[in-house]
């Protein structure tokens, strides 16, 4: 099957002429065409240029939609009277309905066309990403159900549209989750430009939903009005607003659930954006090297220390988090709880940084080949890691400047200062560790590549003996001698190749299979380096889980400690936090995924 | 010389082993090394990975500097008391001094090392970019001189640091302009990581200077205080503040010049950033295809209509601009001047859009090869064009929403509305035209490529006859038949190649030279398509010049018409305009460069 595909890649006289007039049954590859680039001499070049043009135009579409939506959102924020939240909801609903139409068309039309999906990107949409789409999607649906319930109870003071919009949202989330679950790996080969535009429209819609979720502070208002109401009741005053939750349990549940589930909705939008972006990059992509993707299984491999330490961290973290939540959500949070919270971080962050640095050093010591194949999913992973880290790093720098400018010698302030500095350092070291790990070839794939390298490509064979050399010779020798040895090896290999061509191919294949099996066997017990890497990445996964849980479920000391709030002013700091916090949460989630991959491939 | 370089590219047994132990006199290429990637089997792969790692780490450095500076700036904006402008100036001066040290070291140390600059990127730092660095640089120096003079006159109420800082700034601008003028094309081959960090530090400093210039509204304050002062004098009141320009001419000149020259400073920072970024991308780059870069000369080629129409546009534009400036800078700008200003745009913008669309269509009709070689300068050009356009497009969308939400049927409002829509459309069509034009091979280079293609690469030769075919056969036939014909041609060509190998190479070379000369001759009179493209790009250059002049020299109707200001609120709209306007000005300037290149290569 795979050989079949590769041969079709190469320009052959017969199929090419047919592909131009394109009855889809006879030739399977639809080369892209674009009226701007009709005069390219080669079909491949025209295809590449048409691809670029398609990406440009669909990108322009998304840009315009995002700008229009942002202008609407900003108007709503800065001029409540002219543009209301309902207007924004109407715009978003129109976009959602358009996306729904496109997704339905894709599911029923595009993807069912003959030869629509010839290739599937094995790196795209790994199970943890698709799982989080489902998880966050179902939480978001629950959120909308709660919202509908809440609005139904308070129907006398809320408009009817507050029931209609969440219903559309539920439909959108369901359809999108279904679509992403089944089609996130597709490299679609028909209707390129229409598909690109559809994907970009969906990305733009998700981005706008995220922006709305980030900037919409009605929840904060609701909480504050509730608090004020409670205070008023304590003071024995009469309630002021007519729109208060009646004292039934169900209303309280709806309200609490709504507030608790809200962060998942922002995460859902971000995750969907990243998956859709990979799909957009994969439109029209033809994967030439059909490397049989052996999925490395998640096994414990006798890793002990990492899980143990990590579990301890998580348990302590949960205790700290619960104490924090109990005390800090009161009307006047006391200082001690902040000291405890920051102390926990100050102990944990240096540990994580040191461990990540050690991991990077071990990576450098390991004699593994680098995986330098083109891989849009990995590139996106790297960009997202760096981009999402910017949220926390930016916030940390704002904190640092605020503290240094006020009073760095105060106990709490010095704690926050060191927390901020350590956080920057931790983010950077962890990113370097993950990025470095993602570029190492997985263990199974490395042996596999060796296997196919021997069997298929005689031209590339010169590199492989050089590498096997590496594993036996000492390091110092290798770095100085390898170019010479490579040359010698190349000659030897060429000679061997000539000799071996005399031998029948069948015999050769069996020999190679035997050799590679013995190779796998000899490596089946882990070396200390691989073990250490697995310990480290497991530990970091657990640490990142607890660091993800805390802000996701409501611990926001950067907002509650009041220091930066008073320094920058409420609205400015609110905007900074609203931008930085969801990115930070997304960063933790994304790190977990990256670290799991490092764990599996180590 | 070029052949020499290419042969050095290829891995040979002797030079590679030497390059690993690296005495710089014996081998000229310094492959990059990085401790993380010592175990790559091939030197090239290790080099590539080391390059990526170096870029990552220098990028992280820049990111941290930019974040720290942004936090400082934001603190200054939102909390004047704790962080003053002087603090920000101190931080920036430290950065400038560090950059100065690095630039000096580069000029005297790094670039003078043996084999430091083996290759020069012929696309980097074209003369118009370096020219604008010099131009904006000298204006910026003048600006600082004015500032020093102004502060000296008002020394009684200004602190002494306001003389020190501009002096450092002058030194920084001079050194940087000298450095960029002489070294913008360098592909440095030694001290890779140190150079990368130095470049990134300089980029970060320039970015922060730009951010400061954008957010610093002291000038607006100064103007407003002056206006208020004048009003007060008319009303016969006593002056309030002690720090007022004495009634000498020199002080007025300093003040006016300062306000007039201010926009050039922001442009200078942006231009320097882009040049430095290209240098950073070029660190360690080895240009393998040494295509003899024949510089197409700027000639008029009998182009008449474009310059004529363009000059008319410029003259009318200057009249409109002057009338606008005279009336709008008064205390109460009247409606008529805005109507005139926007009408001018509404006539001009559709014309430009239509012309750009026609140009794009002609590009599609032209039978020219696409230039798909890797070219960091062009990639950056495209990104900058798209990125800078975002400023204007974003502002336009904000205007549209504001107008639609208030009263779109008012005459002035409907003018602004159509102006905004047309501006978006114009930006997009012009971008598509420029990007498309940049990817076409220049005329001279195309013939040159054909030349070398025949002589050197027999493997690639199959593509060239196919293309010559194209120029004679009709279009419809070509698109359907070319794959078939290409195949046939390939076979013929292979056959010919075998035959020709019998003939002596010298004879062959002469034959080819003759053929290509006759080819050049037959194309020396311009076809109507090339002429039309030249007319179009010349016209667009002139239009962009006038559209650049207007906002640069102070016509800011988006701020002065008061519509959006009252809709979004003063501070919000001020931030949006401050972000969007400089980007818009930069966009016009960058478009001029891109269009000139399209003109020359058409």
Boltz contact constraints between the chains, C-beta under 6 A:
constraints:
  - contact:
      token1: [A, 13]
      token2: [B, 487]
      max_distance: 6.0
  - contact:
      token1: [A, 16]
      token2: [B, 483]
      max_distance: 6.0
  - contact:
      token1: [A, 17]
      token2: [B, 483]
      max_distance: 6.0
  - contact:
      token1: [A, 17]
      token2: [B, 484]
      max_distance: 6.0
  - contact:
      token1: [A, 20]
      token2: [B, 480]
      max_distance: 6.0
  - contact:
      token1: [A, 20]
      token2: [B, 483]
      max_distance: 6.0
  - contact:
      token1: [A, 35]
      token2: [B, 364]
      max_distance: 6.0
  - contact:
      token1: [A, 36]
      token2: [B, 364]
      max_distance: 6.0
  - contact:
      token1: [A, 38]
      token2: [B, 479]
      max_distance: 6.0
  - contact:
      token1: [A, 39]
      token2: [B, 367]
      max_distance: 6.0
  - contact:
      token1: [A, 40]
      token2: [B, 370]
      max_distance: 6.0
  - contact:
      token1: [A, 41]
      token2: [B, 463]
      max_distance: 6.0
  - contact:
      token1: [A, 41]
      token2: [B, 466]
      max_distance: 6.0
  - contact:
      token1: [A, 41]
      token2: [B, 467]
      max_distance: 6.0
  - contact:
      token1: [A, 42]
      token2: [B, 463]
      max_distance: 6.0
  - contact:
      token1: [A, 49]
      token2: [B, 370]
      max_distance: 6.0
  - contact:
      token1: [A, 67]
      token2: [B, 393]
      max_distance: 6.0
  - contact:
      token1: [A, 67]
      token2: [B, 394]
      max_distance: 6.0
  - contact:
      token1: [A, 67]
      token2: [B, 397]
      max_distance: 6.0
  - contact:
      token1: [A, 68]
      token2: [B, 397]
      max_distance: 6.0
  - contact:
      token1: [A, 71]
      token2: [B, 397]
      max_distance: 6.0
  - contact:
      token1: [A, 71]
      token2: [B, 398]
      max_distance: 6.0
  - contact:
      token1: [A, 71]
      token2: [B, 401]
      max_distance: 6.0
  - contact:
      token1: [A, 72]
      token2: [B, 401]
      max_distance: 6.0
  - contact:
      token1: [A, 75]
      token2: [B, 401]
      max_distance: 6.0
  - contact:
      token1: [A, 78]
      token2: [B, 568]
      max_distance: 6.0
  - contact:
      token1: [A, 78]
      token2: [B, 569]
      max_distance: 6.0
  - contact:
      token1: [A, 78]
      token2: [B, 572]
      max_distance: 6.0
  - contact:
      token1: [A, 79]
      token2: [B, 567]
      max_distance: 6.0
  - contact:
      token1: [A, 82]
      token2: [B, 405]
      max_distance: 6.0
  - contact:
      token1: [A, 83]
      token2: [B, 405]
      max_distance: 6.0
  - contact:
      token1: [A, 364]
      token2: [B, 35]
      max_distance: 6.0
  - contact:
      token1: [A, 364]
      token2: [B, 36]
      max_distance: 6.0
  - contact:
      token1: [A, 367]
      token2: [B, 39]
      max_distance: 6.0
  - contact:
      token1: [A, 370]
      token2: [B, 40]
      max_distance: 6.0
  - contact:
      token1: [A, 370]
      token2: [B, 49]
      max_distance: 6.0
  - contact:
      token1: [A, 393]
      token2: [B, 67]
      max_distance: 6.0
  - contact:
      token1: [A, 394]
      token2: [B, 67]
      max_distance: 6.0
  - contact:
      token1: [A, 397]
      token2: [B, 67]
      max_distance: 6.0
  - contact:
      token1: [A, 397]
      token2: [B, 68]
      max_distance: 6.0
  - contact:
      token1: [A, 397]
      token2: [B, 71]
      max_distance: 6.0
  - contact:
      token1: [A, 398]
      token2: [B, 71]
      max_distance: 6.0
  - contact:
      token1: [A, 401]
      token2: [B, 71]
      max_distance: 6.0
  - contact:
      token1: [A, 401]
      token2: [B, 72]
      max_distance: 6.0
  - contact:
      token1: [A, 401]
      token2: [B, 75]
      max_distance: 6.0
  - contact:
      token1: [A, 405]
      token2: [B, 82]
      max_distance: 6.0
  - contact:
      token1: [A, 405]
      token2: [B, 83]
      max_distance: 6.0
  - contact:
      token1: [A, 463]
      token2: [B, 41]
      max_distance: 6.0
  - contact:
      token1: [A, 463]
      token2: [B, 42]
      max_distance: 6.0
  - contact:
      token1: [A, 466]
      token2: [B, 41]
      max_distance: 6.0
  - contact:
      token1: [A, 467]
      token2: [B, 41]
      max_distance: 6.0
  - contact:
      token1: [A, 479]
      token2: [B, 38]
      max_distance: 6.0
  - contact:
      token1: [A, 480]
      token2: [B, 20]
      max_distance: 6.0
  - contact:
      token1: [A, 483]
      token2: [B, 16]
      max_distance: 6.0
  - contact:
      token1: [A, 483]
      token2: [B, 17]
      max_distance: 6.0
  - contact:
      token1: [A, 483]
      token2: [B, 43]
      max_distance: 6.0
  - contact:
      token1: [A, 484]
      token2: [B, 17]
      max_distance: 6.0
  - contact:
      token1: [A, 487]
      token2: [B, 13]
      max_distance: 6.0
  - contact:
      token1: [A, 567]
      token2: [B, 79]
      max_distance: 6.0
  - contact:
      token1: [A, 568]
      token2: [B, 78]
      max_distance: 6.0
  - contact:
      token1: [A, 569]
      token2: [B, 78]
      max_distance: 6.0
  - contact:
      token1: [A, 572]
      token2: [B, 78]
      max_distance: 6.0
